[in-house]
């Protein structure tokens, strides 16, 4: 659903927005999840998974003044306007009114590692970023959301109030063997960034409006975490496929097949996220609606 | 995990360009990290606009990142002054481009002597080294020819001789066979493959998979990101 309608009809329900998909953030990673809530010290927990390694100690902030436009490709989500430097969830936590109930808590379990014939490491990092929403009335908040809305590249002209970017990187080693050519080892890395709106201040907000806002952010977060889960599961599927890839007659053939595997599994993650948005109407059925 | 022993370390590099009347940013590279070991032959592969040439330019200090760091032998390349970079490049980096970039009024030998003039003050010494470099690429007999008198393949070999004349530890090659027929392309490739055996590090930019397979490691790029790294053991 597009937020454009809320501009034309300011009082009408502006459906939220959640988008997804795309790739971004290719650096290596970290397993688990980031909880950006409350209060120092940053509460960062590691999912008990056999692949858990390091952890991001502080959620990253999306840089300011970054009107990104990708000249060509498709799946990268790029906001049409600058994302204002947001407060980190930890900072948000200093404002109890707007973070009541752990509004920005993110919990995304890492799926279990698959059985594999060849060792393939798994690294993941999930980062929560926020952009600042201003205003203390329903109209002002709606306008601010609309101003910061982001497109979904799967839907030209769309504008959404939250998004989840994922980027998957594969690394593999192969070697000639008596069976022809086969995998030796590899690494699958996935980086996920969830971007949510955050109110600059709750001062002057009517209690009912604050309640609506908190419900909106909470439900939006649930929707975005769904995207993150799908991305993580897709990355695990890729790890399984890479770690069990059969030998090929020669290394040229294996190289081509492994490349195809990456593209196929990448597309699968993209596809399942598009389906998720279709099924949930971009979070509408999950209550990701404001006001 | 980045390899601390790497000769070239690229850490979380982002490069943006402003385009259009509204000066909107286009990301050429987004948070790219990569390490390259000494003596490695690495191929950066990807479609146009994927960021591979931008990455090469950052390694060579021709361009600077907006965010992140580029280290070559622990030198933070992107924080050096232009003057310091020029000297450093002359000593450390050889660059080969798709379109040769030879000066048309100079002979093959004189073209190869150009970078030597910055480092070696004795003309005889420059001439000797340049002649050696031409001999290494099989063009000793063509030293007195102007570029216009050489074939495309020969011109590219002169360009390689020029890039290697100072004996730099790193060679950066941006689509070096892109303007050559397959025979000449193969010859350039053979020259590139010899370099790691001599301990030199080669970073090759190409969109040609067949060419990339000569490398020990293939780094695939898309939308300014590294999507895959393939290594032959």
Interface residues (C-beta under 8 A of the other chain):
Chain A: X23 X24 X25 X26 X27 X28 X63 X66 X67 X68 X69 X70 X71 X72 X73 X75 X76 X78 X167 X168 X169 X170 X171 X172 X173 X174 X175 X184 X251 X252 X255 X258 X259 X262 X266
Chain B: X1 X12 X16 X19 X24 X25 X26 X27 X30 X31 X32 X33 X47 X48 X49 X67 X213 X218 X220 X222 X223 X225 X226 X227 X228 X229 X230 X231 X232 X233
